[in-house]
Amino acid sequence: MLAFALFLAAERRITARDGSPLVNVPVLARPAIGWALLTLAAATGTYYALLFILAQYLQQGLGDSPLVSGLVLVPWVAAFGLAGQLVRRLPPRMATLTPGAGCLLLAAAYSAISIMLFTGHHVQALLVVLLGVGGLGLGIQFSALIRHLTTAVPAEYAADISGVSTTALQIGAAIGVAAFGTLYLSLTAHAGAGPATLPSRSSRPPSPS
């Protein structure tokens, strides 16, 4: 936080002297820009946390291969790409509602996936469907907010928005993995389950021969 505060102070000083700062702080301080960046960072952070947790759950908990763990995410990626095309075709009057709708879809998918993971009721087909819903929600939210950010400032500030958006996504990803990954591993360890899942295959009773 101290480094961040010093960076902002330096950028403001350069701007006040009519210099060329790396980040135009007054532009980013606008509520329409600041809140959009925070929302992007938060949503992206949960996505990267999902990548970490799901890999732990499938590979360490259920014993699936890395190939299976990767293929499970194909519906998410496909739905994310589809969402961008859908957002482009929406009428302008729906622009203010689109990010919220995407966040609701994303939250619903996360809630259902969390229940599945922490109750141990793993249904592969249902997980694939939920990942598709989550990818669609994140894609709608992401596409709508990027579109908002690129149109909310004059063209001369496009470089500032582009750079800060990328940085916000990276910061959100790091915080998401650290926070949710630590929480997930702590909960599973506290419950006395096998590695990274409730329950793990190693803790299931053997099937009758």
C-alpha positions in Angstrom: 0.0 0.0 0.0 2.9 2.4 0.8 4.4 1.7 -2.6 1.0 2.3 -4.3 0.6 5.6 -2.4 4.1 6.8 -3.4 3.4 5.9 -7.0 0.2 7.9 -7.1 1.9 10.8 -5.4 4.7 10.7 -8.0 2.2 10.5 -10.9 0.2 13.5 -9.6 3.3 15.5 -9.2 4.3 14.8 -12.8 0.8 15.7 -14.0 0.9 19.0 -12.1 4.1 19.9 -13.8 2.6 19.3 -17.2 4.7 16.2 -17.7 3.8 12.8 -19.2 2.9 10.5 -16.3 2.6 6.7 -16.8 -1.0 6.9 -15.5 -3.3 9.9 -15.7 -4.7 9.8 -12.2 -7.4 12.4 -12.6 -9.0 10.4 -15.4 -8.9 7.2 -13.5 -10.3 8.9 -10.4 -13.6 9.4 -12.2 -16.3 7.1 -10.5 -17.4 5.6 -13.8 -13.8 4.5 -14.5 -12.6 3.6 -11.0 -15.6 1.4 -10.2 -15.4 -0.4 -13.5 -11.7 -1.2 -13.0 -12.4 -2.5 -9.5 -15.3 -4.7 -10.8 -13.0 -6.1 -13.5 -10.3 -6.8 -11.0 -12.7 -8.5 -8.6 -14.3 -10.7 -11.3 -11.0 -11.7 -12.8 -9.6 -12.5 -9.4 -12.4 -15.0 -8.8 -11.8 -16.6 -12.2 -8.1 -17.2 -11.5 -9.0 -18.5 -8.0 -11.4 -20.9 -9.7 -8.6 -22.2 -11.9 -6.4 -22.9 -8.9 -9.1 -24.4 -6.7 -10.6 -26.6 -9.5 -7.2 -28.0 -10.4 -6.7 -28.9 -6.7 -10.1 -30.4 -6.4 -9.9 -32.5 -9.6 -6.3 -33.6 -9.6 -5.3 -33.7 -5.9 -8.8 -34.5 -4.5 -10.4 -36.7 -7.1 -7.3 -38.0 -8.7 -8.1 -36.9 -12.3 -5.3 -36.3 -14.8 -4.1 -32.8 -15.7 -5.6 -33.4 -19.2 -9.1 -34.0 -17.7 -8.7 -31.0 -15.4 -7.9 -28.8 -18.4 -10.6 -30.1 -20.7 -13.2 -29.5 -18.0 -12.6 -25.8 -18.5 -13.3 -25.8 -22.3 -17.0 -24.9 -21.8 -15.9 -21.9 -19.7 -13.6 -20.6 -22.4 -16.1 -21.3 -25.2 -18.9 -19.5 -23.4 -16.6 -16.6 -22.6 -15.8 -16.1 -26.2 -19.5 -16.4 -27.2 -20.4 -13.7 -24.7 -18.3 -11.1 -26.5 -20.3 -11.7 -29.7 -23.6 -11.5 -27.8 -22.7 -8.2 -26.1 -21.8 -6.6 -29.4 -25.3 -7.3 -30.7 -27.2 -5.9 -27.8 -29.0 -2.6 -28.3 -27.4 0.5 -26.6 -30.2 0.9 -24.2 -29.1 -2.3 -22.4 -25.5 -1.2 -21.9 -26.1 -0.2 -18.3 -27.8 -3.5 -17.4 -25.3 -5.9 -19.1 -22.5 -5.8 -16.5 -24.9 -6.5 -13.7 -26.5 -9.4 -15.5 -23.1 -10.9 -16.2 -22.2 -10.6 -12.5 -25.4 -12.3 -11.5 -24.8 -15.2 -13.8 -21.2 -15.5 -12.5 -22.3 -15.4 -8.9 -25.0 -18.1 -9.5 -22.4 -20.4 -11.1 -19.9 -19.9 -8.4 -22.5 -20.6 -5.7 -23.5 -23.9 -7.3 -19.9 -24.9 -7.9 -19.0 -24.1 -4.3 -21.9 -26.3 -3.0 -20.7 -29.1 -5.2 -17.1 -28.9 -4.1 -17.8 -28.6 -0.3 -20.5 -31.2 -0.1 -18.6 -33.8 -2.2 -21.5 -34.4 -4.5 -19.5 -34.3 -7.7 -21.4 -34.6 -11.0 -19.1 -34.2 -13.9 -21.9 -33.2 -16.4 -23.4 -30.7 -14.0 -19.9 -29.2 -13.4 -19.4 -28.7 -17.1 -22.8 -26.9 -17.4 -22.0 -24.7 -14.5 -18.6 -23.8 -15.9 -20.3 -22.8 -19.1 -22.7 -20.6 -17.2 -19.8 -19.0 -15.3 -17.8 -18.4 -18.5 -20.9 -16.8 -20.1 -21.4 -14.5 -17.1 -17.7 -13.5 -16.8 -17.6 -12.9 -20.6 -20.7 -10.7 -20.6 -19.4 -8.7 -17.6 -15.9 -8.4 -19.0 -17.0 -7.4 -22.6 -19.5 -4.9 -21.3 -17.1 -3.2 -18.9 -14.2 -3.1 -21.5 -16.7 -1.5 -23.9 -17.7 1.0 -21.2 -14.1 1.9 -20.3 -13.1 2.6 -23.9 -16.1 4.9 -24.5 -16.1 6.7 -21.1 -13.0 8.8 -21.8 -11.7 10.9 -24.7 -9.6 9.0 -27.3 -6.4 10.6 -26.1 -6.7 8.7 -22.8 -7.1 5.3 -24.5 -3.5 4.3 -23.7 -4.0 5.1 -20.0 -7.2 2.9 -19.9 -5.5 0.1 -21.7 -2.5 -0.1 -19.5 -4.4 0.3 -16.2 -7.0 -2.3 -17.2 -4.3 -4.9 -17.8 -2.6 -4.0 -14.5 -5.9 -4.2 -12.6 -6.6 -7.7 -14.1 -3.2 -8.9 -13.0 -3.5 -7.5 -9.5 -7.0 -9.0 -9.1 -5.7 -12.4 -10.3 -2.9 -12.4 -7.7 -5.2 -11.4 -4.9 -7.9 -13.8 -5.9 -5.6 -16.8 -6.0 -4.0 -15.9 -2.7 -7.2 -15.2 -0.8 -9.6 -17.9 -2.1 -6.8 -20.5 -2.5 -5.8 -20.1 1.1 -9.4 -20.2 2.3 -10.1 -23.3 0.3 -7.1 -25.2 1.4 -7.6 -24.1 5.0 -11.2 -25.3 5.0 -10.4 -28.7 3.6 -7.5 -29.2 5.9 -9.6 -28.2 8.9 -12.3 -30.7 8.0 -9.8 -33.5 8.0 -10.5 -34.4 4.4 -8.1 -35.8 1.9 -6.0 -33.4 -0.1 -8.1 -30.5 -1.4 -11.6 -32.0 -1.5 -14.5 -33.0 0.7 -14.5 -36.0 0.6 -11.6 -37.3 -1.5 -11.5 -40.5 -3.3 -8.9 -41.8 -0.9 -11.5 -41.4 1.9 -14.3 -43.1 0.2 -15.1 -46.6 1.3 -14.0 -49.4 -1.0 -16.6 -50.7 -3.3 -17.7 -54.3 -2.7 -16.1 -56.9 -4.8 
